Amino acid sequence: MQCELCGSTIHGPSRTVRIEGAELEVCAQCAKYGTEVQKPRKAAPGRAVSAPSTRAPARKRRDVFDFMEGEIVENYGAKIRDARMERGWSQKDLAMEMKEKELLIKKIEKEDLIPEDDVRIKIEKTLGIRLIDTAEEEEETRRKSKMVPTMGDVISIKKIQK
């Protein structure tokens, strides 16, 4: 058998070593270049050995929508841009005021990126706008809205009397 690292013939038992993530069968001299991998022991007859799990437990992916307190308004990018331009600021001025990167502001205004809560709060405070629609606000606007009459309500049909 040949050493997978130096290519020389292996005299005696070979060693399994992990070098840069690859497991190689190497000679005793090349074993010092990596960490030795422990081979699983063979179970005694009649006994079952369970192999330890090498997989890390699956983590739940972090989703920005899980942390938001409400829904972000439609066309939030235009709303931010209008408020910024109303103050006469460039994207760079807004970014400096918020202590964020200009690229972040550009992406948010183009709606390529939904702002995380901390950035959203900074935008709301700096520009004096609201970017979140909560369910409570939607209910309030529904309650406040008056019932608009339809054409059928406006037109009164007179019956012709004979």
Beta strands, then each sheet from edge to edge (+ up, - down):
strand 1: 15-19
strand 2: 22-26
strand 3: 35-36
strand 4: 71-72
strand 5: 132-133
sheet 1: 2+ 1- 3+
sheet 2: 4+ 5-
end
